[in-house]
Structure formats: C-alpha cells, structure tokens
Amino acid sequence: LFSYTYSAWKGRNLYIDNLYVQPQFRGTAGPSPGGEPRRPGSQSPLHSNPPEKDFLARRGGEDLTAKEGWSLFHLEEDALRRLAAQSTI
C-alpha cells in the first residue's frame, strides 16, 4: 500500500506501508507505483520487525526516530473530532 504525502522540507513524496517485493522482482529496480518518477519516500516499520528495519537501513533508509527523536502519531476520526471540538481560534 502507498499514498502520496507532502513534506514541508522535501515537497511531494511517497508514504509506503508494508513494503513487499515479490520474489521474482527482488534485487531488481522496478518502476515506481503508477509509473511515475521516483521521489523521496517514507515507511514506518514496526519495532517488532527488525528484519524490515535492517532491510531499509541497508538500502540507505534513515531511522528518524533514532536520528532526530521523531515519533509518528495517528489520530482516528473520532479523536480528530474531539480535538476540533476543543480547539479555539
């Protein structure tokens, strides 16, 4: 699964969730999703999946949690509604 995102620092990029490469394509450089030019991408491997983290690191991925102390938070729709209801301008 993938989606396009926007970074204030890098512009458009690609967020990849659960990267899986079919065995016949491993070790080759295939096209990007949608056939578009490759762009910076992000992925959030689970802490419980060290092989995926190692795979990404060996291919130039940077662990921003370790490097910059960033954490990723996700708010479901009901949490966003509660937040919006409490916000004042």
Residue pairs with C-beta under 8 A, 6 or more apart in sequence:
1 16
1 17
1 18
2 14
2 15
2 16
2 17
2 33
3 14
3 15
3 17
4 12
4 13
4 14
4 15
5 12
5 13
5 14
5 15
5 42
6 12
6 13
7 13
7 40
10 40
12 39
13 39
13 40
13 41
13 42
14 32
14 33
14 39
14 40
14 41
14 42
15 41
15 42
15 43
16 41
16 42
16 43
17 43
17 44
19 43
19 52
32 38
32 39
43 56
43 61
44 72
45 52
45 53
45 56
46 52
53 63
57 63
64 70
65 71
75 83
